[in-house]
Amino acid sequence: MAGGWELLGLIVLAGGAWLWLDGLKARDGGIAAARAACAAEGLQLLDDTVSLDSLRLARSDEGRVMLRRVYDFEYSDTGDNRRRGSVVLLGHRVVLLNVGLRLVPSERTLH
């Protein structure tokens, strides 16, 4: 039975490594989307990063179960204030980008 526990441990480690690497790729996509949205609106993306707010399972339009990640970021419209925005990814596809009161739906796929 010891071999079974070792195999289970390896599966859990491999799953954790996949989740971590996939999260890094999704985070990079979230940063790129936030950066592009801020540039398009004439805003400054502060700290040049996003932070994970939530992670859960969700279904795509095709019915596939995927990871839904919500990232928060801060931006400035005047250079001396901080405002909050968010970007929602389903898998690696940006499905919603929120910059202040402006909601920008997106069909862009991030690879």
HELIX and SHEET records of a PDB file:
HELIX    1   1 ALA A    2  GLU A   41  1                                  40    
SHEET    1   A 3 GLN A  44  LEU A  45  0                                        
SHEET    2   A 3 VAL A  65  SER A  76 -1                                        
SHEET    3   A 3 SER A  51  ARG A  59 -1                                        
SHEET    1   B 5 GLN A  44  LEU A  45  0                                        
SHEET    2   B 5 VAL A  65  SER A  76 -1                                        
SHEET    3   B 5 ARG A  83  LEU A  90 -1                                        
SHEET    4   B 5 ARG A  93  VAL A  99 -1                                        
SHEET    5   B 5 ARG A 102  PRO A 105 -1                                        
END                                                                             
